[in-house]
Amino acid sequence: MPDCASELRGLGWQDIDLKKGELHVRQRADKFRKIGPPKSEAGERTVPLPLMVVNTLREWRLACPKGELDLAFPNGKGDDEFHNNVVYCGLWPTLIAAGVIIKTENGTVVPKYTGLHALRHFYDSWCINRKADGGLELPLKVVQHRMGHSSINLTADVYGHLFPRGDDAKELSDAAAALMLDVTKR
């Protein structure tokens, strides 16, 4: 998952392989709209894309405004988009249409999440959560790579609470039984 705002805004079509279903994070657009490398070496990575996303990107490429930078998500002139426009004109209407909202005291409907980082947290959670709960149940090292974290400690510290925990007593009992079986075979 791109580091939401900056990597999304700097993503070029040359970094999306629709045949392989992969997205290559190689650049970002900073807050001054300057295109440059990701924040860290670990930020350069390849992320697999689900078929639904690949198909959506194929359609979008036909309608996407063309520009000198050949960006995948440019503004109407083909240039890199302002961060606020991505949030207010892209994310917020999408969240509201999907019903991911809260109602204020005066009855106004607003998005439940106000920043793109919420999408990053969702993706990280999806990678971590158990398959039985609709997640991908990926190993910690794979999640670290997909998120572009420079350290596995960062992934574990920020998202460790999401990794599934089993029944410790049962796991210890099973391990002891397996150990005893191994000892009796000698």
C-alpha positions in Angstrom: 0.0 0.0 0.0 1.4 3.3 -0.9 2.1 5.8 1.9 -1.2 7.1 1.0 -1.0 10.7 0.1 2.6 11.3 -1.1 3.1 8.0 -2.8 -0.4 8.0 -4.4 0.2 11.5 -5.7 3.6 10.6 -7.2 2.6 7.2 -8.6 3.3 7.0 -12.4 1.7 4.6 -14.9 5.2 3.2 -15.5 5.1 1.9 -11.9 1.9 -0.1 -12.4 2.2 -3.5 -14.0 -1.4 -4.4 -14.9 -0.3 -7.7 -16.5 1.4 -8.9 -13.4 -1.0 -7.2 -11.0 1.7 -5.2 -9.2 2.4 -1.7 -8.1 6.0 -0.5 -7.8 6.6 2.3 -5.3 9.6 4.2 -6.6 8.6 7.9 -6.1 6.4 10.3 -4.2 5.2 13.8 -4.4 6.1 15.8 -1.3 4.1 18.6 0.3 5.6 21.1 -2.1 4.5 18.9 -5.1 8.1 17.9 -5.9 8.5 14.4 -7.3 11.3 12.4 -5.6 12.2 9.1 -4.0 10.2 7.5 -1.1 11.1 8.7 2.4 13.3 5.7 3.1 15.1 2.9 1.2 12.4 0.5 2.6 9.8 2.7 0.9 10.8 1.4 -2.5 8.8 -1.8 -2.8 6.4 -3.9 -4.9 2.8 -4.4 -3.7 0.5 -7.0 -5.3 -2.9 -5.7 -6.6 -6.1 -7.6 -6.4 -7.9 -8.3 -9.7 -10.7 -5.9 -8.9 -8.1 -3.1 -8.5 -6.3 -4.1 -11.7 -9.5 -4.0 -13.7 -10.5 -0.6 -12.2 -7.0 0.8 -13.1 -7.4 -0.5 -16.6 -10.6 1.5 -17.0 -9.2 4.6 -15.2 -6.2 4.6 -17.5 -8.4 5.3 -20.5 -10.1 8.3 -18.8 -7.0 9.5 -16.8 -5.9 13.1 -17.7 -2.6 12.9 -19.6 0.4 14.9 -18.5 4.1 15.3 -18.8 4.7 13.2 -15.7 2.4 10.4 -16.8 0.9 10.2 -13.3 -1.8 7.6 -12.4 -3.8 10.0 -10.3 -3.1 13.5 -11.6 -5.2 16.7 -11.5 -7.3 17.6 -14.5 -4.3 19.1 -16.3 -2.2 15.9 -15.8 0.0 17.4 -13.1 0.5 16.2 -9.5 -2.6 16.8 -7.4 -2.7 18.9 -4.2 -3.1 16.7 -1.1 -6.2 18.6 0.1 -8.0 17.9 -3.2 -7.2 14.2 -2.9 -8.8 14.2 0.6 -11.7 16.5 0.1 -12.7 15.7 -3.5 -11.7 12.0 -3.6 -11.6 10.3 -0.1 -14.5 12.2 1.6 -17.1 11.7 -1.1 -16.1 8.0 -1.4 -16.4 7.4 2.3 -19.8 9.2 2.5 -21.1 7.2 -0.5 -20.0 4.0 1.2 -21.8 5.0 4.4 -18.6 5.3 6.4 -19.9 8.3 8.2 -20.8 9.9 11.5 -23.6 12.4 12.1 -22.7 15.6 13.9 -24.8 17.1 16.6 -26.5 19.4 14.1 -27.3 16.4 11.8 -24.6 17.0 9.2 -23.1 13.9 7.7 -19.3 13.8 7.6 -16.8 11.0 6.8 -15.8 8.9 9.8 -12.2 9.1 8.8 -10.8 12.4 7.6 -7.3 11.4 6.3 -5.8 9.0 3.8 -3.8 7.4 6.5 -7.0 5.6 7.5 -6.7 3.6 4.3 -3.2 2.6 5.1 -4.3 1.4 8.6 -7.1 -0.6 7.0 -4.8 -2.2 4.5 -2.3 -3.1 7.2 -5.1 -4.6 9.4 -6.4 -6.6 6.4 -2.9 -8.0 5.8 -2.6 -9.0 9.5 -6.0 -10.3 10.4 -6.8 -14.0 10.3 -8.3 -15.5 7.2 -11.3 -16.7 9.3 -11.9 -13.0 10.0 -11.6 -11.9 6.3 -7.9 -11.0 6.5 -4.9 -12.3 4.6 -3.1 -13.6 7.7 0.3 -12.6 6.4 3.6 -13.1 8.3 5.0 -10.0 10.1 8.0 -9.7 7.7 5.7 -9.7 4.6 3.5 -7.0 6.2 6.6 -4.9 7.0 7.7 -5.1 3.3 4.2 -4.3 1.9 3.9 -1.3 4.2 7.4 0.0 3.4 8.5 0.1 7.1 12.2 0.3 7.5 12.1 -1.9 10.6 10.1 -4.9 11.6 10.0 -3.3 15.1 7.9 -0.5 13.7 5.4 -2.9 12.2 5.2 -4.9 15.4 5.0 -1.9 17.7 2.3 -0.1 15.7 0.2 -3.0 14.6 1.3 -5.9 16.9 -2.0 -5.7 18.8 -3.8 -6.8 15.6 -1.9 -10.1 15.1 -4.1 -13.0 16.1 -3.4 -14.6 19.5 -4.3 -18.2 20.2 -5.2 -19.9 23.4 -1.8 -19.8 25.2 -2.7 -22.6 27.6 -3.7 -24.9 24.7 -0.6 -24.0 22.7 1.7 -24.7 25.7 -0.1 -28.0 26.3 0.2 -29.0 22.6 3.9 -28.1 22.6 4.5 -30.1 25.8 2.6 -33.1 24.3 4.6 -32.9 21.1 7.9 -32.6 23.0 6.9 -35.7 25.1 6.1 -37.7 22.0 9.5 -36.7 20.5 11.3 -37.8 23.8 9.5 -41.2 23.9 10.5 -41.9 20.3 14.2 -41.9 21.2 
